[in-house]
Amino acid sequence: MKIRQAYTEDGYIIIVWQDTHLSDDKYPYVYLRDCCLCTTCFNHDSKQRMFLLNDLDVEVKANELQLEKEGECVSIEWSDGHRSTFESDWLRKRSFKSDEIHKRELLYGEEHVSWGKEFQSSIPTFNFQKVMTDDQELLDWLLSIDKFGLTVLTNVPCNDQQLPLLAGRVAYLKKNPFGLFFYLGKRLLLSQRQSQLIWHILQLILASTLTSHI
């Protein structure tokens, strides 16, 4: 798929395709600048963006457009002095047309479902042992989490070794500065006055208990 023409219009870059059966696509300046795939903005080995949102100029403009490789790429010179190059296939797959968006939704996952208190009686429930041993059950569980954001796992053994096993079933575990796992808890911090009051109440309870046994 090749590009016949590229031009700017009201904050958008308009792409005209050589295939006359395809209608034109338009992309906001800020969207393409944010998605720059050069080696400065994007790590192609880890598939990780390196360009920080804090560094993005939301008022950025395209100063110059140039077609390359006989229409297989478009190069953009931005008002911030940066230059980005996008392949035609990449642009087409990220079209803002509703039919293309629908294709991406089908590819990347199901539609997310909002819910209220009525969801309490119908939360998707899965058996822990089946999730750990059955690949289809694991996939169904993960898709339910993606769709609803909440599931219930039943028959989980009551010890702290099960969470690492479950996490390892989903993906490779990566250490962080706190180790492979760490626990969060809330410490109850009491003022001196509160501590004295609690101690006084405990003394009264103890005295009452002793008196009742005399």
C-alpha positions as CSV (number, residue, x, y, z in Angstrom):
1,M,0.0,0.0,0.0
2,K,1.5,3.3,-1.1
3,I,0.9,7.0,-0.6
4,R,0.1,9.2,-3.6
5,Q,0.1,12.5,-1.7
6,A,0.5,14.0,1.8
7,Y,-0.4,17.5,2.8
8,T,-1.4,19.5,5.9
9,E,-4.8,20.9,6.7
10,D,-6.1,22.5,10.0
11,G,-3.8,20.6,12.4
12,Y,-4.0,17.3,10.5
13,I,-1.8,15.5,8.1
14,I,-3.9,14.2,5.2
15,I,-2.8,11.0,3.5
16,V,-4.1,10.3,0.0
17,W,-3.6,6.6,-1.1
18,Q,-2.6,5.4,-4.5
19,D,-5.4,2.8,-4.2
20,T,-8.4,4.9,-5.4
21,H,-10.8,2.6,-3.6
22,L,-9.5,3.9,-0.3
23,S,-10.7,7.3,1.0
24,D,-8.2,9.7,2.4
25,D,-7.0,9.4,6.0
26,K,-6.1,12.2,8.4
27,Y,-3.9,12.1,11.5
28,P,-3.6,14.9,14.1
29,Y,-0.1,16.5,14.4
30,V,0.2,15.8,18.1
31,Y,-0.7,12.1,17.6
32,L,2.0,11.4,15.0
33,R,4.6,13.4,16.9
34,D,3.8,11.4,20.0
35,C,4.1,8.1,18.0
36,C,7.4,8.8,16.5
37,L,9.3,5.6,15.9
38,C,12.9,6.9,15.4
39,T,15.6,5.4,17.6
40,T,15.6,8.5,19.8
41,C,11.9,8.2,20.6
42,F,11.4,4.5,20.5
43,N,13.4,1.4,21.5
44,H,12.8,-1.2,18.8
45,D,14.4,-4.0,20.8
46,S,12.1,-3.7,23.8
47,K,9.2,-2.1,21.9
48,Q,9.2,0.6,24.5
49,R,8.7,4.4,24.0
50,M,11.5,6.6,25.1
51,F,9.9,10.0,24.2
52,L,8.3,11.3,27.4
53,L,4.9,13.0,27.5
54,N,6.4,15.8,29.5
55,D,8.5,16.6,26.5
56,L,5.6,16.6,24.0
57,D,4.6,20.0,22.7
58,V,0.8,19.7,22.2
59,E,0.9,22.7,19.9
60,V,3.4,21.1,17.6
61,K,3.0,21.6,13.9
62,A,4.3,19.9,10.7
63,N,6.6,22.2,8.8
64,E,7.4,19.9,5.9
65,L,6.2,16.6,4.4
66,Q,8.2,14.5,2.0
67,L,7.3,11.1,0.4
68,E,10.1,8.5,0.3
69,K,10.6,5.1,-1.2
70,E,8.1,5.8,-4.0
71,G,5.3,6.5,-1.5
72,E,6.0,3.7,1.0
73,C,7.0,6.2,3.6
74,V,6.3,9.8,4.6
75,S,8.9,12.0,6.4
76,I,7.7,14.8,8.6
77,E,9.7,17.7,9.9
78,W,8.2,19.1,13.0
79,S,8.2,22.6,14.5
80,D,10.2,21.4,17.5
81,G,13.1,20.5,15.1
82,H,12.5,16.8,15.2
83,R,11.9,14.6,12.1
84,S,9.7,11.5,12.0
85,T,9.2,8.9,9.3
86,F,6.2,6.6,9.1
87,E,5.6,3.6,6.8
88,S,2.4,3.6,4.8
89,D,1.3,0.2,6.2
90,W,1.8,1.6,9.8
91,L,-0.4,4.6,9.0
92,R,-3.1,2.6,7.3
93,K,-3.4,0.2,10.3
94,R,-3.9,3.2,12.6
95,S,-6.5,4.9,10.5
96,F,-9.1,6.8,12.6
97,K,-12.0,5.6,10.4
98,S,-14.6,3.7,12.4
99,D,-14.2,0.4,10.5
100,E,-10.4,0.3,11.0
101,I,-10.9,1.1,14.7
102,H,-13.3,-1.8,14.9
103,K,-10.7,-4.1,13.3
104,R,-8.2,-3.1,16.0
105,E,-10.7,-3.7,18.7
106,L,-11.3,-7.3,17.4
107,L,-7.5,-7.8,17.2
108,Y,-6.5,-6.5,20.6
109,G,-9.3,-7.7,22.8
110,E,-13.0,-7.6,23.7
111,E,-15.0,-4.5,24.6
112,H,-14.7,-3.4,28.2
113,V,-17.9,-3.7,30.2
114,S,-19.0,-1.2,32.8
115,W,-21.0,-2.6,35.8
116,G,-22.6,-1.6,39.0
117,K,-23.8,-3.3,42.2
118,E,-25.9,-5.8,40.1
119,F,-22.6,-7.3,39.0
120,Q,-22.0,-8.7,42.5
121,S,-24.2,-11.8,41.8
122,S,-22.6,-12.5,38.4
123,I,-18.9,-12.0,38.8
124,P,-17.0,-14.4,36.5
125,T,-15.7,-17.3,38.7
126,F,-12.9,-19.6,37.9
127,N,-11.3,-22.6,39.6
128,F,-7.7,-22.0,40.6
129,Q,-6.5,-25.5,39.8
130,K,-8.1,-25.5,36.4
131,V,-6.5,-22.1,35.6
132,M,-3.1,-23.5,36.7
133,T,-3.4,-26.7,34.5
134,D,-5.7,-25.9,31.6
135,D,-4.5,-23.4,28.9
136,Q,-8.0,-22.7,27.7
137,E,-9.2,-21.9,31.2
138,L,-6.2,-19.6,31.7
139,L,-7.1,-17.8,28.5
140,D,-10.8,-17.4,29.5
141,W,-9.8,-16.1,32.9
142,L,-7.4,-13.5,31.4
143,L,-10.0,-12.4,28.8
144,S,-12.6,-12.0,31.6
145,I,-10.2,-9.8,33.6
146,D,-9.6,-7.7,30.5
147,K,-13.3,-7.4,29.8
148,F,-14.7,-6.9,33.3
149,G,-11.7,-5.9,35.3
150,L,-12.7,-8.3,38.1
151,T,-13.0,-12.1,38.6
152,V,-13.2,-14.6,41.4
153,L,-10.8,-17.5,41.8
154,T,-12.0,-20.4,44.0
155,N,-10.3,-23.3,45.7
156,V,-7.0,-21.4,46.2
157,P,-4.8,-23.1,48.8
158,C,-4.4,-20.9,51.9
159,N,-0.7,-20.0,51.8
160,D,1.4,-17.2,50.4
161,Q,3.1,-19.4,47.8
162,Q,0.1,-19.5,45.5
163,L,0.3,-15.9,44.2
164,P,3.9,-16.4,42.8
165,L,2.7,-19.6,41.1
166,L,-0.3,-17.9,39.5
167,A,1.8,-14.9,38.4
168,G,4.4,-17.3,36.8
169,R,1.5,-19.1,35.0
170,V,0.7,-15.8,33.3
171,A,4.1,-14.4,32.4
172,Y,7.8,-14.4,33.2
173,L,8.4,-12.8,36.6
174,K,10.7,-9.8,36.7
175,K,12.5,-8.6,39.8
176,N,12.1,-5.0,40.9
177,P,14.1,-2.9,43.4
178,F,12.2,-4.6,46.3
179,G,12.8,-8.1,45.1
180,L,10.6,-10.6,43.2
181,F,7.7,-10.0,45.6
182,F,7.0,-7.5,48.3
183,Y,4.0,-7.0,50.7
184,L,2.1,-3.8,51.4
185,G,0.5,-3.3,54.7
186,K,-1.0,-0.5,56.8
187,R,0.6,0.3,60.1
188,L,-1.7,1.7,62.8
189,L,0.0,4.8,64.2
190,L,-1.5,6.0,67.5
191,S,-0.8,9.2,69.3
192,Q,0.3,9.1,72.9
193,R,-3.1,10.1,74.1
194,Q,-4.8,7.4,72.1
195,S,-2.4,4.8,73.4
196,Q,-3.1,5.9,77.0
197,L,-6.8,5.7,76.4
198,I,-6.6,2.2,74.9
199,W,-4.4,1.0,77.8
200,H,-6.9,2.5,80.3
201,I,-9.8,0.7,78.6
202,L,-7.9,-2.6,78.7
203,Q,-7.2,-2.1,82.4
204,L,-10.9,-1.6,83.0
205,I,-11.8,-4.7,81.1
206,L,-9.2,-6.7,83.0
207,A,-10.4,-5.4,86.3
208,S,-14.0,-6.2,85.4
209,T,-13.1,-9.7,84.4
210,L,-11.1,-10.4,87.6
211,T,-14.0,-8.9,89.7
212,S,-16.5,-11.2,88.1
213,H,-14.5,-14.2,89.1
214,I,-14.1,-13.3,92.8
